[in-house]
Amino acid sequence: MAGYVYIVTNQKKGTLYIGVTSDLARRIYEHREGLMPGFTSKYGCARLVWYEEHLQIGSAIQREKSLKRWYRQWKLDLIERMNPDWRDLYEELW
């Protein structure tokens, strides 16, 4: 089964949340609608600014754990390489 690692935020260079899922569109929809209580709903992290697809969910989980240990600046640089304007990529999933 494929998997995705993703980063959502509340604003450009704001609070970052890194997650993993097998269904990116569904999971981002849940973040946007505040359907899951917790960190992302508390801080308003609903804008998809970066994601990466993996062929196996296990490798996506491993990548998520690795990214969570990165320095904040490295995460910002990663986002800006893919999405320099910090656009919400959710609409591009369709």
WORAHU-V329276 format. One record per backbone hydrogen bond with DSSP energy under -0.5 kcal/mol. CO is the residue of the C=O (numbers start at 0). NH is the residue of the N-H. Records with the same first field share a line. If there is no record, write none. Layout:
# WORAHU-V329276
CO: NH ; NH
This chain:
# WORAHU-V329276
0: 56
2: 53
3: 20
4: 51
5: 18
6: 48 ; 49
7: 16
8: 45 ; 46
10: 13
14: 9
16: 7
18: 5
20: 3
22: 26
23: 27
24: 28
25: 29
26: 30
27: 31
28: 32
29: 33 ; 34 ; 35
30: 33
34: 36
37: 41
38: 42
39: 43 ; 44
43: 45
45: 47
46: 8 ; 48
47: 88
49: 6
51: 4
53: 2
55: 59
56: 60
57: 61
58: 62
59: 63
60: 64
61: 65
62: 66
63: 67
64: 68
65: 68
66: 69
70: 74
71: 75
72: 76
73: 77
74: 78
75: 79
76: 80
77: 81
78: 82
82: 85
86: 88
87: 90
88: 91
89: 92
90: 93
